[in-house]
Amino acid sequence: MLGTLERQVVAALKSLGSGTTREILEELHRREVNVAYTTVGTILARLHRKGLVNRRQEPYRGADRYVYAYKDIEATYIDSMLQALVAAFGERGVVHLAERIDDISPADLRRLRERLKV
């Protein structure tokens, strides 16, 4: 599962489609996420190692830089979360959770999304 800052970086990259570390940092700042350039670079490298974002190298000012691209990981991510839920709570617990989610009002769902920052 992804941590809060990893989710925020993936969300920023998703809205951009692709971008350099600097461009992703700027998108995070537009979203009022206060984070350092080096932190974003570290998170992007980690996400790439996990296979959760794509990247390519390009020449830049006499050196190279990475351009990261969003990779649709939602299905894989949801599958791994479901497996973790089943491991933690059993199949009956997950069924109960699914039934409860079906009953969530649109207002409660909005509040939940705000708390989860998604």
C-alpha distances in whole Angstrom, upper triangle without the diagonal:
4,7,10,12,9,9,13,14,13,15,17,17,17,20,22,22,22,23,24,22,25,25,21,22,25,23,20,24,25,22,23,20,22,20,22,23,22,19,18,19,17,14,15,16,13,11,14,14,11,13,11,14,18,21,24,27,30,33,33,36,37,34,31,27,24,24,20,20,17,16,15,11,11,13,10,7,9,10,7,7,10,11,9,11,14,14,14,16,18,19,22,19,17,20,21,18,19,23,22,20,23,25,23,26,25,26,23,21,22,21,18,17,19,17,14,15,14
4,7,8,6,6,10,10,9,12,14,14,15,18,19,19,19,20,21,19,21,21,17,18,21,19,17,20,21,19,20,16,18,17,19,19,19,15,14,16,14,11,12,14,11,9,13,13,11,12,10,13,16,19,22,25,27,30,30,33,34,31,28,25,22,21,17,17,15,14,14,11,12,14,12,9,11,13,11,10,14,14,13,14,18,17,17,19,21,22,25,22,20,23,24,20,21,25,24,21,24,26,24,26,25,25,23,20,21,20,17,16,17,16,12,13,12
4,6,5,6,9,10,11,12,14,15,16,18,20,21,21,21,21,18,21,21,17,17,20,18,15,18,20,17,17,14,16,14,16,18,17,13,13,15,13,10,13,15,12,11,15,15,13,15,13,15,19,20,24,26,29,31,31,33,35,31,28,25,22,22,19,19,17,17,17,15,15,17,16,12,14,16,14,13,16,17,15,16,20,19,18,21,23,24,26,23,21,25,25,22,23,26,24,22,25,27,24,26,25,25,23,20,20,19,17,15,16,14,11,11,12
4,5,5,6,9,10,11,12,14,15,17,19,20,20,20,20,18,19,19,16,15,18,16,13,15,17,14,14,11,13,12,15,17,17,13,13,16,14,11,14,16,14,13,17,18,16,18,15,16,20,21,25,27,29,31,31,33,35,32,29,25,23,22,19,19,17,18,18,16,15,18,18,14,16,18,16,15,18,20,17,18,22,22,20,22,25,26,28,24,23,26,26,22,23,26,24,22,25,26,23,24,23,22,20,18,18,17,14,13,13,11,8,8,10
4,5,5,6,9,10,10,12,14,15,17,18,18,17,17,14,16,16,12,12,14,13,10,12,15,12,12,9,10,9,12,13,13,10,9,12,11,8,11,13,12,11,15,16,15,17,14,15,18,19,22,24,26,28,27,29,31,28,26,22,20,19,16,17,16,17,18,16,17,20,19,16,18,21,19,17,21,22,20,21,25,25,24,26,28,29,31,28,26,29,29,25,26,29,28,25,28,29,26,27,26,25,23,21,20,19,17,15,15,14,11,10,11
4,5,5,6,9,10,11,12,14,15,16,16,16,16,13,16,16,12,12,15,14,11,15,16,14,15,12,13,12,13,14,14,10,9,11,10,6,8,11,9,8,11,13,12,13,10,11,15,16,19,21,24,26,26,28,30,27,24,20,18,17,14,14,13,14,15,13,14,17,16,13,15,18,16,15,19,20,18,20,23,23,23,25,27,28,30,27,25,28,28,25,25,29,27,25,28,29,26,28,26,26,24,22,21,21,19,16,16,16,13,12,12
4,5,5,6,9,10,10,12,14,15,16,16,17,15,17,16,13,14,16,13,11,15,16,13,14,12,14,13,16,16,17,14,12,14,14,10,11,14,12,10,13,15,13,14,11,12,15,17,21,23,25,28,28,30,32,29,26,23,20,18,15,15,12,13,13,11,11,15,14,11,13,16,15,14,17,19,17,19,22,22,22,24,26,26,28,25,23,26,26,22,22,26,24,21,24,26,23,24,23,23,21,18,18,18,15,13,13,13,10,9,8
4,5,5,6,9,10,11,12,14,15,15,15,13,15,14,10,11,12,10,7,11,12,9,11,8,11,11,13,14,15,12,10,13,14,10,11,15,14,12,15,17,16,17,13,13,16,18,21,23,25,27,26,29,31,28,25,22,19,17,15,15,13,14,15,14,14,18,18,15,17,20,19,17,21,23,21,22,25,26,25,27,29,30,31,28,26,28,29,25,25,28,26,23,26,27,24,25,23,22,21,19,17,17,16,13,13,13,10,8,8
4,5,5,6,8,10,11,12,12,11,12,10,12,11,7,8,11,9,7,11,12,11,12,10,12,10,12,12,13,10,7,10,11,8,8,11,11,9,12,15,14,14,11,10,13,14,17,19,21,23,23,25,27,24,22,18,15,14,11,11,10,12,14,13,14,18,17,15,18,20,19,19,22,24,22,24,27,27,27,29,31,31,33,31,28,31,31,28,28,31,29,26,29,30,28,28,26,26,25,22,21,21,19,16,16,17,14,12,11
4,5,5,6,9,10,10,10,11,13,12,14,13,9,11,13,11,10,14,15,13,15,13,15,14,16,15,16,14,11,12,13,10,9,12,12,9,11,14,13,12,9,8,11,13,16,19,21,24,24,27,28,26,22,19,16,14,10,10,7,9,10,10,11,14,14,12,15,17,17,16,20,21,21,22,25,26,26,27,29,29,31,29,26,28,29,26,25,29,28,24,27,29,26,27,25,25,24,21,20,21,19,16,17,17,14,12,11
4,5,5,6,9,10,11,12,14,14,15,13,10,12,13,10,9,13,12,10,13,12,15,15,17,17,18,16,13,15,16,13,12,16,15,12,15,18,16,16,12,11,14,16,19,22,23,26,25,28,30,28,25,21,18,16,13,12,9,11,11,11,11,15,16,13,15,18,18,17,20,23,22,23,26,27,27,28,30,30,31,29,26,28,29,25,25,28,26,23,25,27,24,24,22,22,22,19,17,18,17,13,14,15,12,10,8
4,5,5,6,9,9,10,11,11,12,9,6,8,9,6,6,10,10,8,11,10,13,13,15,14,16,14,11,13,15,12,11,15,16,13,15,18,18,17,14,12,14,15,18,20,21,23,22,25,28,25,22,19,16,14,11,11,9,12,13,14,15,18,19,17,19,22,22,21,24,26,25,26,30,30,30,32,33,33,35,33,30,32,33,29,28,31,30,26,28,30,27,27,24,25,24,21,20,20,19,16,16,17,15,12,11
4,5,5,6,6,7,9,10,11,9,6,10,11,8,9,13,13,12,15,13,16,15,16,14,16,15,11,12,14,12,10,13,14,11,12,16,16,14,11,9,11,11,14,17,18,21,20,23,25,23,20,16,13,11,8,7,6,9,11,12,14,17,17,16,18,21,21,21,24,26,25,27,30,30,31,32,34,34,36,33,30,33,34,30,29,32,31,28,30,32,29,29,27,27,27,24,22,23,22,19,19,20,18,15,13
4,5,5,7,10,13,13,15,12,10,13,14,10,12,15,14,13,16,15,18,18,19,18,20,18,15,16,18,15,13,16,17,13,14,18,17,15,12,10,12,13,16,19,20,23,23,26,29,26,23,19,16,13,10,8,5,8,8,10,11,15,16,15,17,19,20,20,22,24,24,25,28,29,30,31,32,32,34,32,28,30,31,28,27,30,29,25,27,29,27,27,24,25,25,22,20,22,21,17,18,20,17,14,12
4,6,8,10,13,14,15,11,10,13,12,9,10,13,12,11,15,15,18,18,20,18,21,19,16,18,20,17,15,19,19,16,17,21,20,19,15,13,15,16,18,21,21,24,23,26,29,27,24,20,18,15,12,10,9,12,12,14,14,18,19,18,19,23,23,23,25,28,27,28,31,32,32,34,35,34,36,34,31,32,33,30,28,31,30,27,28,30,27,27,24,24,25,22,20,21,21,17,17,20,17,14,12
4,5,7,10,12,12,8,8,11,11,8,11,13,12,13,16,16,18,18,19,17,19,19,15,16,19,16,14,17,19,16,17,20,20,18,16,13,13,14,16,18,18,20,20,23,25,24,21,17,15,11,10,8,8,12,13,16,17,20,21,20,22,25,25,25,28,30,30,31,34,35,35,36,38,37,39,37,34,36,37,33,32,35,34,30,32,33,31,31,27,28,28,25,23,25,24,21,21,23,21,17,16
4,7,11,13,14,11,10,14,14,11,14,17,16,16,19,19,21,20,21,19,21,20,16,17,19,17,14,17,18,15,15,19,19,16,14,11,11,12,13,16,17,20,20,23,25,23,20,17,14,11,9,6,5,9,10,13,15,18,19,18,21,23,23,24,27,28,29,30,32,34,34,36,37,36,38,36,33,35,36,33,31,34,34,30,31,34,31,31,28,29,30,26,25,27,26,22,23,25,22,19,17
4,7,10,11,9,8,12,13,11,14,16,16,17,20,18,20,19,19,17,18,18,14,14,17,15,12,14,16,14,13,17,17,15,13,10,9,9,10,13,13,16,16,20,22,20,16,13,10,7,5,4,6,9,12,15,17,20,20,20,22,25,25,25,28,30,30,31,34,35,35,37,38,38,40,38,35,37,38,35,34,37,36,33,34,37,34,34,31,32,32,29,27,29,28,24,25,26,24,21,19
4,7,8,6,6,10,10,10,12,14,15,16,18,17,18,17,16,13,15,16,12,12,15,14,11,13,16,14,14,17,18,17,15,11,11,9,10,11,12,14,13,17,19,17,14,11,8,5,5,7,9,12,15,17,20,23,22,22,25,27,27,27,30,32,31,33,36,36,37,39,40,40,42,40,37,39,40,37,36,39,38,35,37,39,36,36,33,34,34,31,29,30,29,25,25,27,24,21,20
4,5,5,6,8,10,11,12,14,15,17,18,17,17,15,14,11,12,13,10,9,13,13,10,12,15,14,13,17,18,17,16,12,12,9,10,10,10,12,11,14,16,14,11,8,6,5,6,9,12,15,18,19,22,25,24,23,27,29,28,29,32,33,32,34,37,37,37,40,41,41,44,42,39,41,42,39,38,41,40,37,39,41,38,39,36,36,36,33,31,32,31,27,27,28,26,23,22
4,6,5,6,9,10,10,12,14,15,16,14,14,12,11,7,9,10,7,6,10,10,8,10,13,13,13,16,17,17,15,13,13,11,12,12,13,14,13,15,17,15,13,9,8,7,8,11,13,16,19,20,22,25,24,23,26,28,27,27,31,32,31,33,36,36,36,38,40,40,43,40,37,40,41,37,37,41,39,36,38,40,37,38,35,35,34,32,30,30,29,26,25,26,24,21,21
4,5,5,6,9,10,10,12,14,15,14,13,12,10,7,10,11,9,9,12,13,11,14,16,16,16,19,21,21,19,16,16,14,15,15,14,15,13,15,17,16,14,11,10,10,11,13,15,19,21,23,24,28,27,26,29,31,30,30,34,35,34,35,39,39,38,41,43,43,45,43,40,43,43,40,39,42,41,38,40,41,38,39,36,35,35,33,30,31,30,27,26,27,25,22,22
4,5,5,6,9,10,11,13,14,13,14,13,13,10,13,14,10,11,15,14,12,15,18,16,17,20,21,20,18,15,15,14,15,15,15,16,14,16,19,18,16,12,11,9,10,12,13,17,19,21,23,26,26,25,27,30,29,29,32,34,33,35,38,38,38,40,42,42,44,41,39,41,42,38,38,41,39,36,38,39,36,36,33,33,33,31,28,29,28,25,24,25,23,20,20
4,5,5,6,9,10,11,12,11,12,11,11,9,12,11,8,9,12,11,10,13,15,13,14,18,18,18,15,13,14,13,15,16,16,18,17,19,22,20,17,13,12,10,9,10,11,15,17,18,19,23,23,21,24,27,26,26,29,30,29,31,34,34,34,36,38,38,40,38,35,37,38,34,34,37,36,32,35,36,33,33,31,30,30,27,25,26,25,22,21,22,20,17,17
4,5,5,6,9,10,10,9,9,8,8,6,10,9,7,9,12,11,11,14,16,15,16,19,20,20,18,16,17,16,18,18,18,20,18,20,22,20,18,15,14,13,12,14,15,18,20,21,22,26,25,23,26,29,27,27,30,32,30,32,35,35,35,37,39,40,42,39,36,39,39,35,35,38,37,34,36,37,34,34,31,31,31,28,26,26,25,22,21,22,20,17,17
4,5,5,6,9,10,9,10,10,10,9,13,13,10,13,16,15,14,17,19,18,20,23,23,23,21,18,19,18,20,20,20,21,19,20,23,22,20,17,16,14,14,16,16,20,22,23,24,27,27,25,28,31,30,29,33,34,33,34,38,38,37,39,42,42,44,41,38,41,41,37,37,40,38,35,37,38,34,34,31,30,31,28,26,26,26,23,21,23,21,18,18
4,5,5,6,9,9,11,11,12,12,15,14,11,14,16,15,14,17,19,17,19,22,22,22,19,16,18,18,20,21,21,22,21,23,26,24,22,18,17,14,13,14,14,17,19,20,21,24,25,23,25,28,27,27,30,32,31,32,35,36,35,37,39,39,41,38,35,37,38,34,33,36,34,31,33,34,31,31,28,27,27,25,22,23,23,19,18,20,18,15,15
4,5,5,6,5,7,8,10,10,13,12,9,13,15,13,13,16,17,16,18,21,21,21,18,16,19,18,21,22,22,24,22,24,27,25,23,19,18,16,15,15,15,18,19,20,20,24,24,21,24,27,26,25,28,30,29,29,33,33,32,34,37,37,38,36,33,36,36,32,32,35,33,30,32,33,29,29,27,26,26,24,21,21,21,18,16,17,16,12,13
4,5,5,5,6,8,10,11,14,13,11,14,17,15,16,19,20,19,21,24,24,25,22,20,22,21,24,24,24,26,23,25,28,26,24,21,20,18,17,19,18,22,23,23,24,28,28,25,27,30,29,28,31,33,32,33,36,37,35,37,40,40,41,38,36,39,38,35,35,37,35,32,34,35,32,31,28,27,27,25,23,22,23,20,18,19,18,14,16
4,5,7,9,11,14,14,17,16,14,17,20,18,18,22,23,21,23,26,26,26,23,21,23,23,25,25,25,27,25,26,29,28,26,23,21,19,18,19,18,22,22,23,24,27,28,26,27,31,30,29,32,34,33,33,37,38,36,38,40,40,42,39,36,38,38,34,34,36,34,31,33,34,30,30,26,25,26,24,21,21,22,19,17,19,18,14,15
4,6,9,11,14,15,18,16,14,17,19,17,17,21,21,20,22,25,25,25,21,20,22,23,25,26,27,29,27,29,32,30,28,24,22,20,19,19,17,20,21,21,21,25,26,23,24,28,27,26,29,31,29,30,33,34,33,34,37,37,38,35,33,35,34,31,31,33,31,28,30,30,27,26,23,22,22,21,18,18,18,15,13,15,14,10,12
4,6,9,12,14,17,15,14,18,19,17,18,22,22,21,24,26,26,27,23,22,25,25,27,28,29,30,28,29,32,30,29,25,24,22,21,22,20,23,24,24,24,28,28,25,26,30,29,27,30,32,31,31,35,35,34,35,38,38,39,36,34,36,36,32,32,34,32,29,32,32,28,28,25,23,23,22,19,18,19,16,14,15,15,12,14
4,6,10,12,14,12,11,15,16,14,15,19,19,18,21,23,23,24,21,20,22,22,25,26,27,29,27,28,31,29,27,23,22,21,19,20,19,21,22,22,22,26,26,23,24,28,26,25,28,30,28,29,32,33,31,33,36,36,37,34,32,35,34,31,31,34,31,29,31,32,28,28,26,24,24,22,20,19,19,16,14,14,14,11,13
4,7,10,12,10,11,14,15,14,16,19,19,19,22,24,24,25,22,22,24,24,26,26,27,28,26,27,30,28,26,23,22,21,20,22,21,24,25,25,25,29,28,25,27,30,29,27,31,32,30,31,35,34,33,35,38,39,40,37,35,38,37,33,34,37,34,32,35,35,32,32,29,28,27,26,23,22,22,20,17,17,17,14,17
4,7,9,7,7,11,11,11,13,16,16,16,19,21,21,23,20,19,21,21,23,24,24,26,24,25,27,25,23,20,19,19,18,20,20,22,24,23,24,28,27,24,26,29,27,26,30,31,29,30,34,33,32,34,37,38,40,37,35,38,38,34,35,37,35,33,36,36,33,33,31,30,29,27,25,24,24,21,19,19,18,16,17
4,5,5,6,9,10,11,13,14,16,17,19,20,21,23,21,20,21,20,22,22,23,23,21,22,24,22,21,18,17,18,17,20,20,23,25,25,26,30,28,26,29,31,29,28,32,33,31,33,36,35,34,37,40,41,43,39,38,41,41,37,38,41,39,36,39,40,37,37,35,34,33,31,29,28,27,25,23,23,21,19,21
4,5,5,6,9,10,11,12,14,15,17,19,20,21,20,18,19,17,19,18,19,20,17,18,20,18,17,14,14,14,14,17,19,21,24,24,26,29,28,26,29,31,29,29,33,33,32,34,37,36,36,38,41,42,44,41,39,42,42,38,39,42,40,37,40,41,38,39,36,35,35,32,30,30,29,26,25,25,23,21,22
4,5,5,6,9,10,11,12,14,15,17,18,20,19,17,19,17,18,18,19,20,18,19,20,18,16,14,14,15,15,18,19,22,24,24,26,29,27,25,29,31,28,28,32,32,31,33,36,35,34,37,40,41,43,40,38,41,42,38,39,42,41,38,41,42,39,40,38,37,36,34,32,32,30,28,27,26,24,22,23
4,5,5,6,9,10,11,12,14,15,17,18,17,16,18,17,19,19,21,22,21,22,24,21,19,16,15,16,15,18,18,20,22,22,23,26,25,22,25,28,25,25,29,29,27,29,32,32,31,34,36,37,40,37,35,38,38,35,35,39,37,34,37,39,36,37,35,34,33,31,29,28,27,24,23,23,21,19,20
4,5,5,6,9,10,10,12,14,15,16,15,13,15,14,16,17,18,20,19,21,22,20,17,14,12,13,12,14,15,17,19,19,21,24,23,21,24,26,24,24,28,28,27,29,32,31,31,34,36,37,39,36,34,37,37,34,34,37,36,33,36,37,34,35,33,32,31,29,27,27,26,23,22,22,20,17,18
4,5,5,6,9,10,11,12,14,15,14,13,14,12,14,14,16,17,16,18,19,16,14,11,10,11,10,14,15,17,20,20,22,25,23,22,25,27,25,25,29,29,28,30,33,32,32,35,37,38,41,38,36,39,40,36,36,40,38,36,38,40,37,38,36,36,35,32,31,31,29,26,26,25,23,21,21
4,5,5,6,9,10,11,12,14,14,13,14,14,16,16,18,20,19,21,22,19,16,14,12,14,13,15,16,18,20,19,22,24,22,20,24,25,23,23,27,27,26,28,31,30,30,33,35,36,39,36,34,37,38,35,35,39,37,35,38,39,37,38,36,36,34,32,31,30,28,26,26,25,22,21,21
4,5,5,6,9,10,11,12,11,11,13,13,16,17,19,22,21,23,25,21,19,15,13,14,12,14,14,15,17,16,18,21,19,17,20,22,20,20,24,24,22,25,28,27,27,30,32,33,35,33,30,34,34,31,31,35,34,31,34,36,33,34,33,32,31,28,27,27,25,22,22,22,19,18,18
4,5,5,6,9,10,10,9,8,9,9,12,13,16,18,18,21,22,19,16,13,10,10,8,10,11,12,15,14,17,20,18,17,20,22,20,21,24,25,24,26,29,28,29,31,33,34,36,34,31,34,36,32,32,36,35,32,34,36,34,35,33,33,32,29,28,28,26,23,24,23,20,19,18
4,5,5,6,9,10,10,9,10,9,12,13,16,18,18,21,21,18,15,12,10,11,9,12,13,14,17,16,19,21,19,18,22,23,21,22,26,25,24,27,30,29,29,32,34,35,37,35,33,36,37,34,34,38,37,34,37,39,37,38,36,37,35,32,31,32,29,27,27,27,23,22,22
4,5,5,6,9,9,9,11,12,15,16,19,22,22,25,25,21,19,16,13,14,12,14,14,14,16,15,17,20,17,16,19,20,18,19,22,22,21,24,26,25,26,29,30,31,34,32,30,33,34,31,31,35,34,32,34,37,34,36,35,35,33,30,30,30,27,25,26,25,21,21,20
4,5,5,6,5,6,9,10,14,16,19,22,22,25,26,23,19,16,13,13,10,11,11,10,13,11,14,16,14,13,16,17,15,17,20,20,19,22,25,24,25,27,29,29,32,30,28,31,32,29,29,32,32,29,32,34,32,33,32,32,31,28,27,28,25,23,23,23,20,19,18
4,5,5,6,5,6,7,10,13,16,19,20,23,24,20,17,14,11,11,9,10,10,10,13,12,15,17,15,15,18,19,17,19,22,22,22,25,27,26,27,30,31,32,35,33,30,33,35,32,31,35,35,32,34,37,35,36,35,35,34,31,30,31,28,26,27,26,23,22,21
4,5,8,8,9,10,13,15,18,21,22,25,25,22,19,16,13,15,12,14,14,13,15,14,17,18,15,15,19,19,17,19,22,21,21,24,26,25,26,29,30,31,34,32,30,33,35,32,32,36,35,33,35,38,36,38,37,37,36,33,32,33,30,28,29,28,25,24,23
4,6,8,10,12,15,18,21,24,25,29,29,25,22,19,16,16,14,14,13,12,13,11,14,15,12,12,15,15,13,15,18,18,17,21,22,21,23,26,27,27,30,29,26,29,31,28,28,32,32,29,32,35,33,35,34,35,33,30,30,30,27,25,27,26,22,22,21
4,6,7,10,13,16,19,23,24,28,28,25,21,19,15,15,12,11,11,9,11,9,13,14,11,11,15,15,14,16,19,19,19,22,24,23,25,27,28,28,31,30,27,30,32,29,28,32,32,30,32,35,33,35,33,35,33,30,30,31,28,25,27,27,23,23,21
4,7,10,14,17,20,23,24,28,28,25,22,19,15,14,11,10,8,6,8,6,10,12,9,9,13,14,13,15,18,18,18,21,23,23,24,26,27,27,30,28,25,28,30,27,26,30,30,27,29,32,30,32,30,31,30,26,26,27,24,22,23,23,20,19,17
4,7,10,14,16,20,21,24,25,22,18,15,12,10,7,6,6,5,8,8,12,14,12,12,16,17,16,18,21,21,22,24,26,26,27,30,31,31,33,32,29,31,33,30,29,32,32,29,31,34,32,33,31,32,31,28,27,28,26,23,24,25,21,20,18
4,7,11,13,17,19,22,23,20,16,14,10,8,6,5,6,6,10,11,14,16,15,16,19,20,19,21,24,24,25,27,29,29,31,33,34,34,37,35,32,34,36,33,32,36,36,32,34,37,35,36,34,35,34,31,30,32,29,26,27,28,25,23,21
4,7,10,13,15,18,19,16,12,10,6,5,4,6,9,10,13,15,18,20,19,19,23,24,23,25,28,28,28,31,33,33,34,36,37,37,40,38,35,38,40,36,35,39,39,36,37,40,38,39,37,38,37,34,33,34,32,29,29,30,27,25,23
4,7,10,12,16,16,14,10,8,6,5,7,8,12,13,17,18,21,23,22,23,26,27,26,28,31,31,32,34,36,36,37,40,41,41,44,42,39,41,43,40,39,43,43,39,41,44,41,42,40,41,40,37,36,37,35,32,33,34,30,28,27
4,7,9,13,13,10,6,6,5,6,9,11,15,16,20,21,25,27,25,26,29,30,29,31,34,34,34,37,39,39,40,43,44,44,47,45,42,45,46,43,42,46,46,42,44,47,44,45,43,44,43,40,39,40,38,35,35,36,33,31,29
4,6,10,10,8,5,6,6,7,11,13,17,19,22,24,27,29,28,29,32,33,33,34,37,38,38,40,42,42,43,46,47,47,50,48,45,47,49,46,45,48,48,45,46,49,46,47,44,45,45,41,40,41,40,36,36,37,35,32,31
4,7,7,6,4,6,9,10,14,17,20,22,26,28,31,33,32,32,36,37,36,38,41,41,41,44,46,45,46,49,50,50,53,51,48,51,52,49,48,52,51,48,50,52,50,50,47,48,48,44,43,44,42,39,39,40,37,35,34
4,6,5,5,6,9,11,14,17,21,23,27,29,32,34,33,33,36,38,37,38,41,42,41,44,46,46,47,49,51,51,54,52,49,51,53,49,49,52,51,48,50,52,49,50,47,47,47,44,42,43,42,38,38,39,36,34,33
4,6,8,9,13,14,18,21,24,27,31,32,35,38,37,36,40,41,40,41,45,45,45,47,50,49,50,52,54,54,57,55,52,55,56,52,52,55,54,51,53,55,52,52,49,49,49,46,44,45,44,41,40,41,39,36,36
4,7,10,14,16,19,22,26,28,32,33,37,39,38,37,41,42,41,43,46,46,45,48,51,50,51,53,55,55,58,56,53,56,57,54,53,57,56,53,55,57,54,55,52,52,52,49,47,48,47,43,43,43,41,38,38
4,7,11,13,17,20,23,25,29,30,34,36,34,34,38,39,38,39,42,42,42,45,47,46,47,50,51,52,55,53,50,53,54,51,50,54,53,50,52,54,52,52,50,50,49,46,45,45,44,41,40,41,38,36,35
4,7,10,13,16,20,22,26,27,30,32,31,31,34,35,34,36,39,39,39,41,44,43,44,47,48,48,51,49,46,49,51,47,47,50,50,47,49,51,48,49,47,47,46,43,42,42,41,38,38,38,35,33,32
4,7,10,13,17,19,23,24,27,29,28,28,31,32,31,33,36,36,36,38,41,40,41,44,45,45,48,46,43,46,47,44,44,47,46,43,45,47,45,45,43,43,43,40,38,39,37,34,34,34,32,29,29
4,6,10,13,15,19,20,23,26,24,24,27,29,28,29,32,33,32,35,37,37,38,40,42,42,45,43,40,42,44,41,40,44,43,40,42,44,42,42,40,40,40,37,35,36,34,31,31,32,29,27,26
4,7,10,13,16,18,21,24,23,23,26,27,27,28,31,32,32,34,36,36,37,40,41,41,43,41,38,41,42,39,38,42,41,38,39,42,39,40,37,38,37,34,33,34,32,29,29,30,27,25,24
4,7,9,13,14,17,20,19,19,22,24,23,24,27,28,28,30,33,33,34,36,37,37,40,38,35,37,39,35,34,38,37,34,36,38,36,37,34,35,34,31,30,31,29,26,26,27,24,22,20
4,6,10,12,15,17,17,17,20,22,22,23,26,27,27,29,31,32,33,35,36,35,38,36,33,35,37,33,32,36,35,32,33,36,34,34,32,33,33,29,28,30,28,24,25,26,23,21,19
4,7,9,11,14,14,14,17,19,19,20,22,24,24,26,28,29,30,32,32,32,34,33,29,31,33,30,29,32,32,28,30,32,30,31,28,29,29,26,25,26,24,21,22,24,20,18,16
4,6,9,11,11,11,14,16,16,18,20,21,22,24,26,27,28,30,30,29,32,31,27,29,31,28,27,30,30,27,28,31,29,31,28,30,29,26,25,27,25,22,23,24,21,20,17
4,6,8,9,9,11,13,14,15,17,19,20,22,23,25,26,27,28,27,29,28,24,26,28,25,23,27,27,24,25,28,26,28,26,27,27,23,23,25,23,20,22,23,19,19,15
4,6,5,6,8,10,11,12,14,15,16,18,20,21,22,24,24,24,26,25,21,23,26,23,21,25,25,22,24,27,25,27,25,27,26,22,22,24,21,19,21,22,18,18,15
4,6,5,6,8,10,10,12,14,15,16,18,20,21,22,22,21,24,22,19,20,22,19,18,21,22,18,20,23,21,23,22,24,22,19,19,21,18,16,19,19,16,16,13
4,5,5,6,9,10,11,12,14,15,16,18,20,21,21,19,22,21,17,19,21,19,17,20,21,18,20,23,22,24,23,25,24,20,22,23,20,18,22,22,18,19,16
4,6,5,6,9,10,11,12,14,15,17,18,20,20,19,22,21,18,20,22,20,19,22,23,20,22,25,24,27,26,28,26,22,24,25,22,20,23,23,19,20,17
4,5,5,6,9,10,11,12,14,15,17,18,19,18,21,19,16,19,21,18,17,21,21,18,20,23,22,24,24,25,23,20,21,22,19,17,20,19,15,16,14
4,5,5,6,9,10,10,12,14,15,16,16,15,18,17,13,15,17,15,13,17,18,15,17,20,19,22,21,23,21,18,19,20,17,16,19,19,15,17,14
4,5,5,6,9,10,11,12,14,15,15,14,17,16,13,15,17,15,14,18,19,17,19,22,22,24,24,26,24,21,23,24,20,19,23,22,19,20,18
4,5,5,6,9,10,11,12,14,14,14,17,16,13,16,18,16,16,20,20,18,21,24,23,26,26,27,25,22,24,24,21,20,22,21,18,20,18
4,5,5,6,9,10,10,12,13,13,16,14,11,14,16,13,13,17,17,15,18,21,20,23,23,24,21,19,21,21,17,17,19,18,15,17,16
4,5,5,6,8,10,10,10,10,12,11,8,11,13,11,11,15,15,14,16,19,19,22,23,24,22,19,22,22,18,18,21,20,17,20,18
4,5,5,6,9,10,9,10,13,12,10,13,15,14,14,17,18,17,20,22,22,26,26,28,25,23,25,25,22,22,25,23,20,22,21
4,5,5,6,9,9,11,14,12,10,14,15,13,15,18,18,17,20,22,22,25,26,27,24,22,24,24,20,20,23,21,18,21,20
4,5,5,6,7,8,10,8,7,10,11,10,11,14,15,14,17,19,19,22,23,25,21,20,22,22,18,19,22,20,17,20,19
4,5,5,4,5,8,7,6,9,11,11,12,15,16,16,18,20,21,25,26,27,24,22,25,25,21,22,25,23,21,24,23
4,6,6,8,11,10,10,13,14,14,15,18,19,19,22,24,24,28,29,30,27,25,28,27,23,24,27,25,22,25,24
4,6,9,11,9,9,13,13,12,15,17,17,18,21,22,22,26,27,28,25,23,26,25,21,23,25,22,20,24,23
4,7,7,5,7,10,10,10,12,14,15,16,18,20,20,24,26,27,23,22,25,24,21,22,25,23,21,24,24
4,6,5,7,9,10,11,13,15,16,17,19,21,22,25,27,29,25,24,27,27,23,25,28,25,23,27,26
4,5,5,6,9,10,11,12,14,15,17,19,20,24,26,28,25,23,27,27,23,24,28,26,24,27,26
4,5,5,6,9,10,11,12,14,15,17,19,23,25,27,24,23,26,26,23,25,28,26,24,28,27
4,5,5,6,9,10,11,12,14,16,17,21,23,24,21,20,23,23,20,22,25,23,21,25,24
4,5,5,6,9,10,10,12,15,15,19,21,23,20,18,21,21,18,20,23,21,19,23,21
4,5,5,6,9,10,11,13,15,18,21,23,20,18,22,22,19,21,24,23,22,25,23
4,5,5,6,9,10,11,13,17,19,21,18,17,21,21,18,20,23,22,21,24,23
4,5,5,6,9,10,11,15,17,18,15,14,18,17,14,16,19,18,17,20,19
4,5,5,6,9,10,14,16,18,15,14,17,18,15,16,20,19,18,21,19
4,5,5,7,9,13,15,17,15,14,18,19,16,18,21,21,20,23,22
4,5,5,7,10,13,15,12,12,15,16,13,16,19,18,18,21,20
4,5,5,9,11,13,10,9,13,13,11,13,16,16,15,18,16
4,6,9,11,13,12,10,14,15,14,15,18,19,18,20,19
4,6,9,12,10,10,13,14,13,15,18,18,19,21,20
4,7,8,6,6,10,11,10,12,14,15,15,18,17
4,5,5,6,9,10,10,12,14,15,16,18,17
4,6,5,6,9,10,10,12,14,15,16,15
4,5,5,6,9,10,11,13,14,15,15
4,5,5,6,9,10,11,12,14,14
4,5,5,6,9,10,10,12,11
4,5,5,6,9,10,10,10
4,5,5,6,9,10,10
4,5,5,6,8,9
4,5,5,6,5
4,5,5,7
4,5,8
4,6
4
